[in-house]
């Protein structure tokens, strides 16, 4: 490839990466709908995570995470915390009914982790603000939950389901 072509490809990649890092990116499949927040997005209440400890997950990484989650969620959710009766839906039986928000974090060991925030789709209604604003809800039972995913290890941890006031 000649030098001009290489420069052109590098410039196009730089423009793509730059625009990707500025705006949340919608990612969807037949099974889910979510948004990837860039490394520079300021997540509310996360002042303890400096930008140098953030990254922007790729769509490929999200698709791998979602496939693993679909395969493992029934086991991860075996104790069904804060679910059923007045707490809300059984999560692993209703996974398709949640919208997702993805944030990339680099921990103190240099591991890349994707934090996933799940919001019951009925909560968002016709409001699309979840596509540009990170949703934080303190209660709501199993309508709201989150989990972390270590990319290299393909491992989920810190599964947390909201309580009910």
N, C-alpha and C positions, 0 to 999 in steps of 0.2 A: 504494500500500500504506500503510495507516495506521501510526502510530507504534508501537502495541502489537504489531502483526504483525512489524514490523521488529525490535523489541526481542526478541521471541520467537525469530525466525530467528537473530539474532545470538547469543542465549544457547545455542540448540541447537548452532550451529556451534562456539562456544567449548567446550562440553562435549565435542563430538566430537573437536576438535583436541586438547584436554587429555587425553582418554583415549587417543587415537591416539599421542600423544607419550610416554606412559608405558609402553606395552607393545609388544613386537615384534608386527608384523602379518603374518599368513600371506597369501601371494599365490600363486595357482595357476592353471594352465591345463591343457589337454590335453597340452602339451609340457613343462611344468616345474612345480616346486614350490619355493618359497622363502620367506624371511622378511625383512621390512624392519625394521631396527633404528632406533629413534628417535634423534634428535640428542642426547639426554641419556644414551643407553646408553654405559656405560664399556667401551670396547673394550680388551682386554688389550694391553699393550705399546704403547699409543698416547698416552702422556702428552704427546707433542709436538703433539697436535692439540687445542687448546682448544675448549670448547663453542661459543664464538662463531664458530668455523670449521666448524661442523657444521650439517646440516639433515636433515630427515626426507624421503626421497624419497616421491613419491606413487605409487599403484598405476598411474596412467596413465603416469608416467615409466618405471616398471619394464616395463610392457607394450611401450612403444616401444623400450626398450633391448633386450629379449628378441627382438623382431622383427628389429632391426638385427643383433643377434648371430647369429641363425640365418642371416641373409643373408650375413654377412661372415666367419663363423668359419673356413670352409675356407681363405680367403685369409690371414686373420690367422695361422692355424696351418700355413701352407704348409711351414715348416721342421721341423715336428713335434718340438720340443725335448722331451727326456726322455720320449718315448713309444715304444710298441712293445717287443717282446721282454720283457726283465725290468723295464722301466720302468713299464709299465702300458698302458691303452687309448689308442687314437688319439682324441684329444679331439673333433674335429669329427664323427667317426663315431658318437660315443656321448653327445652333448650332453644327450639326454633322461634319461640315467642319473645326472646330477649334481643334487644339491640346491643351492640358492643362498642366500647371505646378502648383504644389501644394506646399505651404509652411505653416508650422504651427507656429503661433505666440500666445503668452500669453500676453494679454493687462494688463494695470495697475490695473484693477479690478479682475485679475486672470481668466478672461474668455479666453477659448481656441478658436482661430479664425483660419480658413483656408483661406489664401490668394490664389486666383486662377488667374493665368496669362493665357490669351487666345491668341493664335497665329494662324493666318489663315494657314491652312494646305498647301496651294500652296506656301506660303512663304518659308516653310522649304524644299520643293522639295524633293530631295533624300538625303539631308544632315540630318543626325540624331543628330547633335550637340545639339538640343533642349532637348535631353534625358539626357544630362550631364551638360549643361550650361544654366543658367537662361537667358532668352531672354528679352532684354530691347530695345524698339523701341520708339523714341520720336514722330513720326508722323504716317502716314499710315492709318488714319481714322479707320473705324470699322473693319479693318483687325486685329487690336490689341486692346484688352480691358481687364479689370480685375474687380474682385468683391471680397468682403470678406463675409465669412459665419461664424456666431456664432454657434458653434456646439450644445451646450446645449439648446439654444433657437430655433434652426433650422431656423435662420433668416439671410437673405442677407442684406448687406449694402455696402456703398461706391462703387456703380456701376460707372465705369469710362471708357469712350471710347476715344481712341486717337483722336487728331485733325489732320488736314491736313495743311501742311506749304504752 
